[in-house]
Amino acid sequence: MKIAFTTSTGEMIDQHFGQCQSFHIWEVGPDAAEFLTTVTAITTAEDEEDRIMARASAIADCAIVYTMQIGGPAAAKLVAKKIHPMKTGSEVSLKETVERLQEVLRGNPPPWIRKAMNKEQATSFLED
């Protein structure tokens, strides 16, 4: 599944969703993970809601976004687009986060992760 990370260096999850300059997109599965691309988060929208929607559209094909911080309205808009926001609360290693997620995927993932893995088939994260 594709996962977006808010990172300034590609090494640490260290950015706020609403203030990051770009998203690093990874493909993560139980046995392999690889960096795919960097997607810009910069938008010319002046209205906060339009900025949030532009950011959500930039990562629309991602199932999860890991970010250091995210506001409630932005998180709700992501969930409505079937993108699950994961707030770290502090700077954490991107590589270690990917490795921990892979461990979960190799085991018995919780229902929300199973839905994220099948994003195109899922109807809503709110159903569980």
OpenMM code with the backbone's topology and positions (N, CA, C; nanometers):
from openmm import Vec3, app, unit

residues = "MET LYS ILE ALA PHE THR THR SER THR GLY GLU MET ILE ASP GLN HIS PHE GLY GLN CYS GLN SER PHE HIS ILE TRP GLU VAL GLY PRO ASP ALA ALA GLU PHE LEU THR THR VAL THR ALA ILE THR THR ALA GLU ASP GLU GLU ASP ARG ILE MET ALA ARG ALA SER ALA ILE ALA ASP CYS ALA ILE VAL TYR THR MET GLN ILE GLY GLY PRO ALA ALA ALA LYS LEU VAL ALA LYS LYS ILE HIS PRO MET LYS THR GLY SER GLU VAL SER LEU LYS GLU THR VAL GLU ARG LEU GLN GLU VAL LEU ARG GLY ASN PRO PRO PRO TRP ILE ARG LYS ALA MET ASN LYS GLU GLN ALA THR SER PHE LEU GLU ASP".split()
positions = [
    Vec3(0.0835, -0.1174, 0.0000),
    Vec3(0.0000, 0.0000, 0.0000),
    Vec3(0.0879, 0.1235, 0.0000),
    Vec3(0.0370, 0.2307, -0.0568),
    Vec3(0.1128, 0.3555, -0.0608),
    Vec3(0.0897, 0.4344, 0.0673),
    Vec3(0.2008, 0.4874, 0.1190),
    Vec3(0.1958, 0.5652, 0.2426),
    Vec3(0.2714, 0.6951, 0.2208),
    Vec3(0.2117, 0.8053, 0.2683),
    Vec3(0.2753, 0.9366, 0.2606),
    Vec3(0.3346, 0.9712, 0.3971),
    Vec3(0.4491, 1.0383, 0.3940),
    Vec3(0.5154, 1.0828, 0.5161),
    Vec3(0.5450, 1.2317, 0.5052),
    Vec3(0.5213, 1.3066, 0.6129),
    Vec3(0.5592, 1.4479, 0.6153),
    Vec3(0.6987, 1.4554, 0.6758),
    Vec3(0.7955, 1.4801, 0.5895),
    Vec3(0.9348, 1.4789, 0.6310),
    Vec3(1.0123, 1.5863, 0.5559),
    Vec3(1.1046, 1.6496, 0.6245),
    Vec3(1.1865, 1.7521, 0.5585),
    Vec3(1.3128, 1.6918, 0.4979),
    Vec3(1.3560, 1.5774, 0.5495),
    Vec3(1.4824, 1.5188, 0.5056),
    Vec3(1.4681, 1.3812, 0.4420),
    Vec3(1.3530, 1.3181, 0.4604),
    Vec3(1.3359, 1.1806, 0.4146),
    Vec3(1.3793, 1.0802, 0.5196),
    Vec3(1.4304, 1.1291, 0.6322),
    Vec3(1.4778, 1.0391, 0.7371),
    Vec3(1.3912, 1.0416, 0.8619),
    Vec3(1.3345, 1.1581, 0.8923),
    Vec3(1.2521, 1.1732, 1.0129),
    Vec3(1.1131, 1.2216, 0.9734),
    Vec3(1.0109, 1.1722, 1.0428),
    Vec3(0.8762, 1.2276, 1.0292),
    Vec3(0.8772, 1.3487, 1.1217),
    Vec3(0.8893, 1.4677, 1.0627),
    Vec3(0.9165, 1.5869, 1.1438),
    Vec3(0.8376, 1.7106, 1.1004),
    Vec3(0.7322, 1.6904, 1.0247),
    Vec3(0.6566, 1.8044, 0.9736),
    Vec3(0.5089, 1.7953, 1.0113),
    Vec3(0.4450, 1.9115, 1.0223),
    Vec3(0.3011, 1.9233, 1.0432),
    Vec3(0.2334, 1.9049, 0.9072),
    Vec3(0.1231, 1.8335, 0.9026),
    Vec3(0.0532, 1.8093, 0.7763),
    Vec3(0.0240, 1.9386, 0.7016),
    Vec3(-0.0235, 2.0398, 0.7718),
    Vec3(-0.0624, 2.1648, 0.7084),
    Vec3(0.0519, 2.2577, 0.6739),
    Vec3(0.1748, 2.2247, 0.7165),
    Vec3(0.2877, 2.3131, 0.6931),
    Vec3(0.4018, 2.2490, 0.6148),
    Vec3(0.3904, 2.1211, 0.5831),
    Vec3(0.5004, 2.0544, 0.5124),
    Vec3(0.5124, 2.1059, 0.3693),
    Vec3(0.6325, 2.0980, 0.3154),
    Vec3(0.6593, 2.1402, 0.1784),
    Vec3(0.6324, 2.0292, 0.0774),
    Vec3(0.6446, 1.9035, 0.1246),
    Vec3(0.6247, 1.7900, 0.0351),
    Vec3(0.5908, 1.6650, 0.1154),
    Vec3(0.5474, 1.5635, 0.0438),
    Vec3(0.5203, 1.4317, 0.1017),
    Vec3(0.6139, 1.3318, 0.0358),
    Vec3(0.6744, 1.2461, 0.1150),
    Vec3(0.7534, 1.1360, 0.0617),
    Vec3(0.6598, 1.0159, 0.0550),
    Vec3(0.6471, 0.9587, -0.0630),
    Vec3(0.5551, 0.8471, -0.0850),
    Vec3(0.6344, 0.7168, -0.0919),
    Vec3(0.5913, 0.6204, -0.0144),
    Vec3(0.6524, 0.4881, -0.0098),
    Vec3(0.5484, 0.3829, -0.0441),
    Vec3(0.5923, 0.2734, -0.1009),
    Vec3(0.5113, 0.1529, -0.1168),
    Vec3(0.5569, 0.0585, -0.0067),
    Vec3(0.4638, 0.0186, 0.0799),
    Vec3(0.5000, -0.0639, 0.1957),
    Vec3(0.4136, -0.1889, 0.1967),
    Vec3(0.4802, -0.3015, 0.2052),
    Vec3(0.4130, -0.4305, 0.2174),
    Vec3(0.4782, -0.5094, 0.3295),
    Vec3(0.4274, -0.6261, 0.3596),
    Vec3(0.4828, -0.7038, 0.4708),
    Vec3(0.6293, -0.7429, 0.4522),
    Vec3(0.6712, -0.7646, 0.3275),
    Vec3(0.8060, -0.8148, 0.3032),
    Vec3(0.8987, -0.7172, 0.2327),
    Vec3(0.8446, -0.6066, 0.1834),
    Vec3(0.9272, -0.5107, 0.1108),
    Vec3(0.8715, -0.3702, 0.1288),
    Vec3(0.9617, -0.2736, 0.1241),
    Vec3(0.9226, -0.1328, 0.1305),
    Vec3(1.0214, -0.0549, 0.0459),
    Vec3(0.9675, 0.0397, -0.0319),
    Vec3(1.0564, 0.1205, -0.1135),
    Vec3(1.0016, 0.2612, -0.1293),
    Vec3(1.0939, 0.3566, -0.1358),
    Vec3(1.0597, 0.4948, -0.1633),
    Vec3(1.0176, 0.5047, -0.3093),
    Vec3(0.9053, 0.5727, -0.3354),
    Vec3(0.8572, 0.5868, -0.4725),
    Vec3(0.8858, 0.7254, -0.5298),
    Vec3(0.8427, 0.8295, -0.4583),
    Vec3(0.8530, 0.9643, -0.5131),
    Vec3(0.8294, 1.0689, -0.4044),
    Vec3(0.8562, 1.1917, -0.4402),
    Vec3(0.8229, 1.3052, -0.3549),
    Vec3(0.7167, 1.3862, -0.4268),
    Vec3(0.6105, 1.4202, -0.3543),
    Vec3(0.4993, 1.4965, -0.4101),
    Vec3(0.4944, 1.6308, -0.3380),
    Vec3(0.4841, 1.7388, -0.4140),
    Vec3(0.4803, 1.8705, -0.3525),
    Vec3(0.3509, 1.8924, -0.2754),
    Vec3(0.3613, 1.9627, -0.1658),
    Vec3(0.2453, 1.9985, -0.0845),
    Vec3(0.2165, 2.1471, -0.0957),
    Vec3(0.2958, 2.2163, -0.1750),
    Vec3(0.2798, 2.3606, -0.1893),
    Vec3(0.1598, 2.3886, -0.2794),
    Vec3(0.0752, 2.4790, -0.2342),
    Vec3(-0.0440, 2.5152, -0.3085),
    Vec3(-0.0604, 2.6668, -0.3086),
    Vec3(-0.1261, 2.7177, -0.4082),
    Vec3(-0.1521, 2.8611, -0.4155),
    Vec3(-0.2850, 2.8983, -0.3507),
    Vec3(-0.3584, 2.7992, -0.3032),
    Vec3(-0.4876, 2.8255, -0.2394),
    Vec3(-0.4685, 2.9124, -0.1162),
    Vec3(-0.5524, 3.0123, -0.1026),
    Vec3(-0.5429, 3.1025, 0.0122),
    Vec3(-0.6334, 3.0593, 0.1262),
    Vec3(-0.7441, 2.9946, 0.0952),
    Vec3(-0.8377, 2.9480, 0.1963),
    Vec3(-0.7844, 2.8191, 0.2599),
    Vec3(-0.7923, 2.8093, 0.3919),
    Vec3(-0.7378, 2.6920, 0.4616),
    Vec3(-0.8036, 2.5627, 0.4149),
    Vec3(-0.9336, 2.5636, 0.3962),
    Vec3(-1.0019, 2.4423, 0.3510),
    Vec3(-0.9531, 2.4002, 0.2124),
    Vec3(-0.9312, 2.4975, 0.1241),
    Vec3(-0.8790, 2.4659, -0.0094),
    Vec3(-0.7373, 2.4109, -0.0018),
    Vec3(-0.6559, 2.4627, 0.0907),
    Vec3(-0.5189, 2.4113, 0.1077),
    Vec3(-0.5225, 2.2662, 0.1557),
    Vec3(-0.6113, 2.2378, 0.2498),
    Vec3(-0.6241, 2.1007, 0.3010),
    Vec3(-0.6665, 2.0068, 0.1881),
    Vec3(-0.7645, 2.0497, 0.1099),
    Vec3(-0.8126, 1.9652, 0.0007),
    Vec3(-0.7044, 1.9442, -0.1053),
    Vec3(-0.6239, 2.0469, -0.1327),
    Vec3(-0.5148, 2.0327, -0.2295),
    Vec3(-0.4121, 1.9317, -0.1794),
    Vec3(-0.3807, 1.9371, -0.0512),
    Vec3(-0.2856, 1.8410, 0.0067),
    Vec3(-0.3433, 1.6999, 0.0022),
    Vec3(-0.4711, 1.6865, 0.0364),
    Vec3(-0.5358, 1.5547, 0.0331),
    Vec3(-0.5373, 1.4998, -0.1095),
    Vec3(-0.5618, 1.5856, -0.2065),
    Vec3(-0.5624, 1.5413, -0.3466),
    Vec3(-0.4235, 1.4975, -0.3917),
    Vec3(-0.3200, 1.5634, -0.3402),
    Vec3(-0.1828, 1.5292, -0.3780),
    Vec3(-0.1449, 1.3879, -0.3343),
    Vec3(-0.2083, 1.3403, -0.2266),
    Vec3(-0.1766, 1.2062, -0.1748),
    Vec3(-0.2982, 1.1134, -0.1844),
    Vec3(-0.3880, 1.1415, -0.2768),
    Vec3(-0.5148, 1.0680, -0.2889),
    Vec3(-0.4972, 0.9178, -0.3076),
    Vec3(-0.3864, 0.8752, -0.3680),
    Vec3(-0.3673, 0.7314, -0.3893),
    Vec3(-0.2992, 0.6626, -0.2711),
    Vec3(-0.2751, 0.7366, -0.1640),
    Vec3(-0.2141, 0.6797, -0.0437),
    Vec3(-0.3231, 0.6317, 0.0528),
    Vec3(-0.2939, 0.5258, 0.1254),
    Vec3(-0.3878, 0.4718, 0.2227),
    Vec3(-0.3679, 0.5345, 0.3608),
    Vec3(-0.2440, 0.5751, 0.3902),
    Vec3(-0.2088, 0.6295, 0.5213),
    Vec3(-0.1167, 0.7479, 0.5009),
    Vec3(-0.1270, 0.8472, 0.5885),
    Vec3(-0.0277, 0.9545, 0.5937),
    Vec3(0.0232, 0.9617, 0.7374),
    Vec3(0.1542, 0.9485, 0.7515),
    Vec3(0.2196, 0.9656, 0.8816),
    Vec3(0.2681, 1.1088, 0.8897),
    Vec3(0.2308, 1.1772, 0.9981),
    Vec3(0.2673, 1.3163, 1.0164),
    Vec3(0.2944, 1.3428, 1.1635),
    Vec3(0.3783, 1.4422, 1.1907),
    Vec3(0.4084, 1.4733, 1.3295),
    Vec3(0.2860, 1.5342, 1.3985),
    Vec3(0.2152, 1.6225, 1.3289),
    Vec3(0.0958, 1.6875, 1.3834),
    Vec3(-0.0057, 1.7068, 1.2710),
    Vec3(-0.1331, 1.7080, 1.3071),
    Vec3(-0.2406, 1.7362, 1.2120),
    Vec3(-0.3600, 1.7863, 1.2909),
    Vec3(-0.4272, 1.8857, 1.2352),
    Vec3(-0.5462, 1.9385, 1.3001),
    Vec3(-0.6674, 1.8499, 1.2766),
    Vec3(-0.7672, 1.8655, 1.3612),
    Vec3(-0.8889, 1.7859, 1.3517),
    Vec3(-0.9614, 1.7992, 1.2184),
    Vec3(-0.9839, 1.9228, 1.1689),
    Vec3(-1.0528, 1.9364, 1.0402),
    Vec3(-0.9765, 1.8703, 0.9252),
    Vec3(-0.8445, 1.8821, 0.9249),
    Vec3(-0.7646, 1.8198, 0.8192),
    Vec3(-0.7736, 1.6676, 0.8299),
    Vec3(-0.7653, 1.6154, 0.9506),
    Vec3(-0.7746, 1.4699, 0.9695),
    Vec3(-0.9100, 1.4191, 0.9215),
    Vec3(-1.0167, 1.4909, 0.9513),
    Vec3(-1.1503, 1.4489, 0.9088),
    Vec3(-1.1620, 1.4477, 0.7565),
    Vec3(-1.1033, 1.5461, 0.6906),
    Vec3(-1.1080, 1.5512, 0.5442),
    Vec3(-1.0297, 1.4345, 0.4830),
    Vec3(-0.9182, 1.3976, 0.5450),
    Vec3(-0.8413, 1.2834, 0.4955),
    Vec3(-0.9212, 1.1543, 0.5103),
    Vec3(-0.9820, 1.1355, 0.6263),
    Vec3(-1.0607, 1.0147, 0.6501),
    Vec3(-1.1746, 1.0050, 0.5480),
    Vec3(-1.2368, 1.1187, 0.5168),
    Vec3(-1.3447, 1.1194, 0.4170),
    Vec3(-1.2937, 1.0769, 0.2796),
    Vec3(-1.1646, 1.0970, 0.2533),
    Vec3(-1.1039, 1.0558, 0.1256),
    Vec3(-1.0369, 0.9183, 0.1375),
    Vec3(-1.0653, 0.8475, 0.2458),
    Vec3(-1.0110, 0.7137, 0.2706),
    Vec3(-0.8590, 0.7145, 0.2856),
    Vec3(-0.8078, 0.8214, 0.3469),
    Vec3(-0.6658, 0.8304, 0.3809),
    Vec3(-0.6593, 0.8372, 0.5326),
    Vec3(-0.5958, 0.7397, 0.5952),
    Vec3(-0.5933, 0.7332, 0.7410),
    Vec3(-0.4752, 0.8145, 0.7953),
    Vec3(-0.5013, 0.9208, 0.8717),
    Vec3(-0.3915, 0.9992, 0.9292),
    Vec3(-0.3352, 0.9331, 1.0553),
    Vec3(-0.2033, 0.9274, 1.0623),
    Vec3(-0.1341, 0.8749, 1.1802),
    Vec3(-0.0454, 0.9859, 1.2355),
    Vec3(-0.0767, 1.0346, 1.3537),
    Vec3(-0.0016, 1.1431, 1.4158),
    Vec3(0.1029, 1.0843, 1.5098),
    Vec3(0.2297, 1.1218, 1.4875),
    Vec3(0.3370, 1.0689, 1.5715),
    Vec3(0.3535, 1.1496, 1.7000),
    Vec3(0.3198, 1.2787, 1.6979),
    Vec3(0.3306, 1.3635, 1.8167),
    Vec3(0.4690, 1.4184, 1.8420),
    Vec3(0.5700, 1.3546, 1.7870),
    Vec3(0.7081, 1.4021, 1.7991),
    Vec3(0.7856, 1.3508, 1.6782),
    Vec3(0.9084, 1.3966, 1.6637),
    Vec3(0.9909, 1.3502, 1.5526),
    Vec3(1.0261, 1.2035, 1.5730),
    Vec3(1.0025, 1.1230, 1.4700),
    Vec3(1.0364, 0.9809, 1.4762),
    Vec3(1.1027, 0.9397, 1.3452),
    Vec3(1.1781, 0.8341, 1.3506),
    Vec3(1.2487, 0.7831, 1.2335),
    Vec3(1.1504, 0.7262, 1.1319),
    Vec3(1.1617, 0.7711, 1.0082),
    Vec3(1.0767, 0.7205, 0.9014),
    Vec3(1.1064, 0.5723, 0.8794),
    Vec3(1.2334, 0.5369, 0.8738),
    Vec3(1.2717, 0.3973, 0.8494),
    Vec3(1.2186, 0.3048, 0.9588),
    Vec3(1.2315, 0.3462, 1.0846),
    Vec3(1.1817, 0.2633, 1.1945),
    Vec3(1.0297, 0.2512, 1.1907),
    Vec3(0.9617, 0.3578, 1.1502),
    Vec3(0.8162, 0.3543, 1.1379),
    Vec3(0.7749, 0.2547, 1.0301),
    Vec3(0.8432, 0.2563, 0.9168),
    Vec3(0.8153, 0.1611, 0.8093),
    Vec3(0.8384, 0.0185, 0.8592),
    Vec3(0.9480, -0.0039, 0.9304),
    Vec3(0.9792, -0.1381, 0.9811),
    Vec3(0.8728, -0.1861, 1.0800),
    Vec3(0.8272, -0.0973, 1.1679),
    Vec3(0.7220, -0.1350, 1.2639),
    Vec3(0.5919, -0.1680, 1.1908),
    Vec3(0.5588, -0.0899, 1.0897),
    Vec3(0.4378, -0.1164, 1.0126),
    Vec3(0.4483, -0.2514, 0.9410),
    Vec3(0.5657, -0.2822, 0.8873),
    Vec3(0.5843, -0.4117, 0.8214),
    Vec3(0.5644, -0.5272, 0.9194),
    Vec3(0.6098, -0.5106, 1.0434),
    Vec3(0.5884, -0.6142, 1.1453),
    Vec3(0.4397, -0.6366, 1.1675),
    Vec3(0.3643, -0.5281, 1.1751),
    Vec3(0.2196, -0.5379, 1.1935),
    Vec3(0.1560, -0.6079, 1.0734),
    Vec3(0.1991, -0.5720, 0.9529),
    Vec3(0.1437, -0.6326, 0.8321),
    Vec3(0.1731, -0.7822, 0.8237),
    Vec3(0.2876, -0.8253, 0.8774),
    Vec3(0.3238, -0.9674, 0.8747),
    Vec3(0.2422, -1.0474, 0.9761),
    Vec3(0.1890, -0.9795, 1.0755),
    Vec3(0.1092, -1.0471, 1.1780),
    Vec3(-0.0388, -1.0423, 1.1435),
    Vec3(-0.1173, -1.0025, 1.2415),
    Vec3(-0.2626, -0.9915, 1.2242),
    Vec3(-0.2996, -0.8441, 1.2350),
    Vec3(-0.2985, -0.7699, 1.1223),
    Vec3(-0.3236, -0.6259, 1.1279),
    Vec3(-0.4640, -0.5946, 1.1797),
    Vec3(-0.4777, -0.4830, 1.2524),
    Vec3(-0.6096, -0.4426, 1.2992),
    Vec3(-0.7000, -0.4096, 1.1806),
    Vec3(-0.8300, -0.4064, 1.2035),
    Vec3(-0.9245, -0.3836, 1.0930),
    Vec3(-0.8976, -0.2571, 1.0117),
    Vec3(-0.8574, -0.1487, 1.0757),
    Vec3(-0.8364, -0.0245, 0.9997),
    Vec3(-0.7199, -0.0385, 0.9026),
    Vec3(-0.6190, -0.1163, 0.9385),
    Vec3(-0.5070, -0.1375, 0.8460),
    Vec3(-0.5493, -0.2304, 0.7324),
    Vec3(-0.6292, -0.3316, 0.7637),
    Vec3(-0.6783, -0.4190, 0.6565),
    Vec3(-0.7601, -0.3381, 0.5557),
    Vec3(-0.8402, -0.2446, 0.6052),
    Vec3(-0.9167, -0.1585, 0.5140),
    Vec3(-0.8232, -0.0692, 0.4337),
    Vec3(-0.7194, -0.0170, 0.4983),
    Vec3(-0.6234, 0.0682, 0.4274),
    Vec3(-0.5526, -0.0102, 0.3174),
    Vec3(-0.5230, -0.1370, 0.3446),
    Vec3(-0.4564, -0.2208, 0.2457),
    Vec3(-0.5457, -0.2424, 0.1235),
    Vec3(-0.6755, -0.2392, 0.1442),
    Vec3(-0.7723, -0.2589, 0.0356),
    Vec3(-0.8485, -0.1293, 0.0114),
    Vec3(-0.7763, -0.0193, 0.0077),
    Vec3(-0.8360, 0.1141, 0.0018),
    Vec3(-0.9418, 0.1294, -0.1061),
    Vec3(-0.9164, 0.0818, -0.2233),
    Vec3(-1.0097, 0.1005, -0.3343),
    Vec3(-1.1409, 0.0254, -0.3118),
    Vec3(-1.1372, -0.0812, -0.2317),
    Vec3(-1.2570, -0.1602, -0.2072),
    Vec3(-1.3316, -0.1160, -0.0823),
    Vec3(-1.2634, -0.0478, 0.0092),
    Vec3(-1.3242, -0.0063, 0.1351),
    Vec3(-1.4207, 0.1084, 0.1133),
    Vec3(-1.5229, 0.1149, 0.1979),
    Vec3(-1.6195, 0.2232, 0.1859),
    Vec3(-1.5853, 0.3382, 0.2801),
    Vec3(-1.5410, 0.3072, 0.4016),
    Vec3(-1.5080, 0.4138, 0.4957),
    Vec3(-1.4325, 0.3565, 0.6139),
    Vec3(-1.3380, 0.4317, 0.6666),
    Vec3(-1.2671, 0.3930, 0.7884),
    Vec3(-1.3605, 0.4038, 0.9087),
    Vec3(-1.4671, 0.4795, 0.8964),
    Vec3(-1.5572, 0.5054, 1.0076),
    Vec3(-1.6505, 0.3871, 1.0344),
    Vec3(-1.6521, 0.2865, 0.9483),
    Vec3(-1.7434, 0.1753, 0.9659),
    Vec3(-1.7008, 0.0813, 1.0769),
    Vec3(-1.5771, 0.0828, 1.1166),
    Vec3(-1.5314, -0.0060, 1.2257),
    Vec3(-1.5391, 0.0638, 1.3582),
] * unit.nanometer
topology = app.Topology()
chain = topology.addChain("A")
for resn in residues:
    res = topology.addResidue(resn, chain)
    for name in ("N", "CA", "C"):
        topology.addAtom(name, app.Element.getBySymbol(name[0]), res)
